Amino acid sequence: MTALLDATDTQMAMLADLVASLEAAEATLSSMHAARDGMLAMAGRLAIDIAREAAHPDQGDMAIRTVAAEIGAAQHLSDRTIERRMADASWLVERFPSVWEAQGAGRISGAHARVMVDAGAHPDDAADRRAYAAEAVAIAETESPNRLRRLARRLAERFQERTVSERHREARKGRRVWARDLDDGMAELGTRGPAALIHGMFDRLSQMAHAVKKDNAHAARDAGPDAPPADERTIDQLRADLLADLLLTGTPAGHDTTDGLLGEIRARVEVSVPVMSLMSLMDDDRDVPDAAAFVRTPGDVGCGRSGGSLPSVLPPALLDGTTPIDITTARRLAGSAMGWDRVLTHPISGALLAVDRYRPSEQLRRHLRARDQRCRFPGCGIVARKCDLDHNHAASTGGATTDVNLAAFCRRHHMLKHHSPWHVEQRAGGVLEWTSPTGRSYVDRPPPQNTVTFTESAVPVPF
């Protein structure tokens, strides 16, 4: 390949300048990230000092939450994100100061620092950590973070005070499962656990997938020309389908109660879908039929001609008010659901008007879950069905139990509201105005409803 050999002297000089400029920019970014970590660590220390001087019984937990909420609201970030960053920054600055200093000087990147801190998390002796960090920084200055990871782990083993077995027993306490939303109606399910079990689960899924693929191939070969299409799923797709089948239909025999209650538990999700999207017979990505427009009015849902114009593409269904999912899946869930909440919205603005059912039950709770959709603290995304409904003005002091005095707060921000200087007032339309401990004001509005809205038509449509 001679492309660069054919470059002119001017082009090569430009390339050299670009490389040098990018190198300088990366060093500057590393320095700025280190400066941010220093300030976050200072914020965490300030919260601890406030709690210590006031003799808080929670050892500073609520003070840290309050400070994190103040910073998060100012930066339009979740306070959980800020609290996690504060903890990570404190760990880096206080336990690995030489690594932090190297990042501040631009000699290593933030990615290098994270690798070294993760690998050297276990040594408790300060002298051991200093010795480990000195050698790790020297390696990091000449290696990529990916190469550094393996070398840093090997280096850290020399300074471990506990055996692998002892550390594994402690690490097992951190086993967990989590879900993360993706685009296009997809999501990821992750798990952290003992390596032997995780690899064993993957191997069993793989064996099952290969057995299914082999059996389906034999069945298709023996079925003749009139047989249905052969199963063309890949091994990866079969593993995913088998995992969903096992988790959604299987019974955890090793953990079931004496009454077999775990086998009776069924998966639960919340899906909101515009009725027109639900009723449309077209494919998910097709336009709405011209024959009729489904009109949602404040009092009813009907079918007929409208004087307004309808969006050319109907909105998708939403899982937990945030993740779009395909209409086919929404229809299947609707067909098997025991009951649905009807969310009535304004046909022009799309604002929530009411929530009801044929047989109303806990109507106010349903109304608030539909209105709020998530925790109403700025930056928080915990879905409303996992939140508490709290009086903004306490019922004990005369606060009314109505939608104009109630809002959904996750347990974390419910506690923050009652046990910190954060203050909230509810305005018209479900708007919440928060005041932070430093006097800053933040407004949180109910998320827009997942609905169809109409606009005035230039030409009236005759009935």
N, C-alpha and C positions, 0 to 999 in steps of 0.2 A: 504494500500500500504506500503510494508515494504522494498522497494528496498534500501533506504538510511540507514535503521536500520541495514541492513546486511553489510554495508560498513566497511572496516577495519579502524583501527585508522590512518593508513597512508593515506588512501583515504580521510577520513574526514579532516585530516590536510591539504591535497592538496586542497580540496574544500575550506577550510577556507582561505588559501593563495590566491586562485583565486579570491574569493569574495573581499578580502582586496585589491588585486592588481587592480581589475577592479574599485573599489571605488576610489582608488588613481588616476587611469588613467582618470576617468570621471572628477574628481576635477581638474586635470591638463588641460584637454581639455576646461573646463569652464573658467579657468584662461586665457588660450591662446585666446579664443574667446573674452573675455573681453579686453585683451590687443589689439587685432585687432580692436575692436570697438573704443578703445581710439585713436588709430592711424588714423582710418577713420574719427573720429570726428575732430581730429587735421587737417586733410587734408581739410575738409570742412571749418573749421575756417580760415585756411591759404588762401583759395580761396576768402572768404569774405573780409579778411583783404587786400588782393591785390586789389580787386575791390573798396573797400572803399578809400584806399590811392590814387588810380588813378581816383577816382570820376567817375566810370563806370555808365552810365545812366541805365543799365539793372539791377542794384542792385546785381550784382555778378552772374547772371545766366550763362553768357558765361564763366566766370572764373571757376565756378563749373564744367561746362561741360568739360572744358579744363583739369582741374586737374583729373576728373573722367576718361577721355580718356587716360591720361598718366598712371594712375594706372591700368586701365583695359587692356591696350595693354601689359603692363609688365606681367600681370597675365593671359593673354589669356582669358579674360572675357569681356563681353559687357560693354561699358561705362555706359549704362543705369542701368545695374546690380550694378555697383560700385556706381553710383550716388544714387540709392535707398538705398544701404547699408550705404552710408555716411549720408543720411538723417535719417535713422533709428538709426544709432550709435549716431548722434548728439542729437537726441530726448532722447535716453537713458542716455547718459553721462551728458547732461546739465539739463534735467528736473527730472531725477530720479537717482542722484548720489549714493544714498545708495543702490539701487538695483544693479547698476553697480559694486560697491565695493563688495557687497556680492557675485556676480558672480566671480569677480576677485580673491576673497579669496577661491573659490571652494565650498562655502556653498550652492549655488544653481546653477542650470544649465542654459544654454541659453534659453531653453524652458520655464523654470519658469520665467525668466526675460521678455520674450516676452508676456507671459500671463499677468503679472502685468502691463507692460507698456500699453498694449492694453486696459485692463480694466480701468486703471486710466488715460486715455488720455484726459478727459474733464476738470478736475479741473485746473483752471488757477492760483489760489493762491499758492505760493510756500510753505507756512506753511501747507496748506491742503495736498499738495502732499507729503511733508515729513511725516506727520502723517499717511497718507494712506500707504506709502511705508514701514514705520517701522512695522506696523501691518501685511502687506502682506508678507514681508520677513520672519517674524517669522512663519507664516503659511507655506510658501514655503519650509522652512527647514525640515518640517516633512510630507509634502503631495506631491503627484504626480502632474505634470502640469495639468492633466485632472481634478483632484479633485479641484485643486487650482482655475481653471477658474471660476467655479460657486461661490466659496467663495470670490474671488477677486471682481467679479462684484457686489456681495451683499455689500461688504465692501466699494467699490467705491461710491455706491449710497449715503452713509452718507456724502460724501464730494462734492456732485454735487451742483453747483450753479444755474443750470438751470433745468427746469422740463423736463420730458420725451418728452412732446409735442414740446418744444423748440428745444431739441436736435434732435428730429426726423425730424423737418423741415430742419435743417442743414444737417443731414445725407442723406436726399433725394437727395441732390445735387451730391452725389457720386454714384448714380445709373448708372449701366453700363452693357454691355454684352461683353463677351470675348470668344475666341476659343483657345483650347490648343491641340496640336497634340499628338497622342498616337501611339502605335505600331500597326502593322498589318493593315495599311490603315484606322485606326480609329481616331477619334478626339472627344473632349468634347466641348460642348457649355454651358457656365455658364452665370448666370445673377445675379445681385445684385439690389435689389429694396425693396420697402415697404413690410413688412412681409405679410400684408393682401392680397396684390396683388399676391405675389409669391405663397402663399398657395392656393389662389383662382385659379390661373392658373393650379397648380398641381391637384387640386380637379376636375376641368373641364376635364383635360386630363384623369384622372382616370375614371370619369363617362363615357366619350366617349369610353375608352378602354373596360370597362366592357360591355357597350351596344354592341359594335362591336363583342366582343367574344360571347356574348349571342345570338346575331342575326345569326352569322356564325354557331354556334352549332345547332340552330334550322334548318337552311337551310341544313346543312349536314345530319341531321336526317331525314328530309322529302324528300331528293333528291333521295334516293334509292341506290342500289348497284353499279350503273354505274356512280355515282357522282364523281367529282374530290376529291382529298384528303382534309380532313378537315383542317381548319385553326388551326395550333398548336402553334401559337405565344403566348408568355406569356403576362401578363398585362404590365410588364416593356417594352417588345418589342413593344407592341401596343402603349403605351404612346409615345415612341420615334418615331415611324412611323407617328403617328397622329401629333406630334409636327412638324416634317419635312413637312408633307403635308400642315398644316396650314400656316407655315412660307413661304414656297416656292410657294404656289398657292393662298393664301388668300390676300385680299386687306385691308389695315389698314383704315377702314372706319372712325375711330375717329380722324385720322390725315391726311387724304387725302387732296390734294390741290383742289382748286375750279375747276381746269381742269381735275381732276382725274389722275394726272400724276403718283402718287405713284403706282397705279395699273398696270402701264405699265412697271415698273422696274422689271427686271429679274435678278436672281442670276448669278454672273460671277466668274468663276475660271479659272486658267491657268493649263493645264495639258500637260506634255511632255511625249511622249511614243515612244519607238523605233518602226519603221514601221514593223519590223519582229514580234515583240510582238503583234502589232495591227492586223497583218494579219494572225497570227497563229490560226488554228482552234482547237488546242488542249486545254485541260483544263489548268487553270492557273498554276497548279503545275506539269504539265507533260513536258517531254522533247520535243525538237524540232523534227519534223518528219525528217527521214533520206532521204525521197524522193527528197527534194530540199532544198537548202540553199538560203535564201534571201540575196542578196548582195547589200550593200549600197556603192556606189561609189561617188567620189566628184561631178560627173556631173549628176547622175541619180539614180533611184532606180529601180532595176530589179529583175528578178527571174531566177536562173540558178545554175549551179555547180560552186563551188569555189575551188581554190587551197589551201585555208587556212582552219583551223579548227574552228568550230563555238562553242560557249559556250553551254554546255549541257542544261542549264536553261536560258531562256531569261530574261532580266532585267524587273522589273515592271514599270508601269507608275509612274510618279512623279507629285504630286500636288504642285504647286508653287515652283517647283524645290527642295523640301525638303521631303515631306511626301509620301512614297510609297502607291499606291492604287491598287486595284485588276484590272486585265485586262478587266474583264467583264464590270465594271463601266466605264473604259476608252473607250471601244468600244461604249457603249451607248452614251457617251458624244461626241465621234467623229462622230457618225451617225447623231446627231442632231445639230452639230456645223455649223454655216454659212460659216466658212472658217478656214483653219489651216495655220500656218506658217510652212514652211518646213525648218528644221535645217539640213544643210549638214555638215557631220563630216568626218574626215580622217579615212579610214578603219582600220588603224593600231594603231595610237595613240589616236584616239577618239577626237582630238582637233576640235574646231569649225572652219569651213571653210567659210560658208556663210549662209545667211537666205534669202529666197525668197518666192514669191507667184506667182500664174499664172498671176495675175494683181498686180504688186508691188505697195505698198503704204506705205510711211514712212519706207522705207527699212532700213535705218540706225538705226532708233529707234528699230525696231524689232531685228536687228542684235545685238545691244548692250544689249537689254533685254535678249536675248537668251545667250549671252556670259557671262554677269555678274550674272544673276539670282537673285542676292540679292545686297543690299548696299555693296559698296566696302571698307568701313572703317573696320579695323580689329575688329573682334568679333561681328559685326552687322549682323543680319539675316533678316532684312526687305526685302520682296520680291521686285524684280526690277520693277514690274508694279506699285508699290506704291512709287517709287523713282523719283527724278529729274535726268535729264541727264545734266551733267555739264562739261564745258571745263576745262581741267587741266591747260592749258595756255589760258588765257582769249582771246575771239575773238576780243575784243577791242584793244588788243596789238599784233594782228597778229596770234593768235592761230587758227589752222585749225579746221573746223567742220567735223572731220573724226573719225573713230573708234579708231585711235591711239592717239586721244586727248580728247576723251569723255569717261565718266564712269558714272555709276549709283550711286547716293548718296541719302539716305533718307534725308528728310528736315532737320533733326537734324544735321547730319554730313555735309550736304551742307553748313549750317550756320557756323558750326565749322571750316570748311576749309577756309571760307572767313573772319571770324571774330575772329580768334585765331592764336597763333603762330604755329599751326600744318601746315605742308607743305607736298605736294604730288608731285611725279614725275611719269609719266607713261613710263614703259619700253616696250620692245618688247613682243608681245604675250598677251597684255592686263594686264601685271603685274604692280601693283602699289607699289611704295616704299614711305612709309610715314616716315616723320621725326617729332618726338615729340618735345615739347618745351624744354625738357632737353637734346635733341640731340640723343635720342635713335632712332634706325631705325627698322621699321616693314614692312615686305613684305606681300602683299595680292595678291594672285593669283586667277584667275577666277576659279570657281568650275568646276570639271570635268563634261562633258556632259553625259546625260543619254542616252547612245548609246551602240551598240554592236561593239566590236573590234575583229580583226582577228590576228591569229598568224601563222607563217610559218608551213606548214604541212611537216612532215617527209617523207611522201609518196605522190607524186603528184596524184591528183584525175583526172582521164581521163574524158574528155567530152563525 
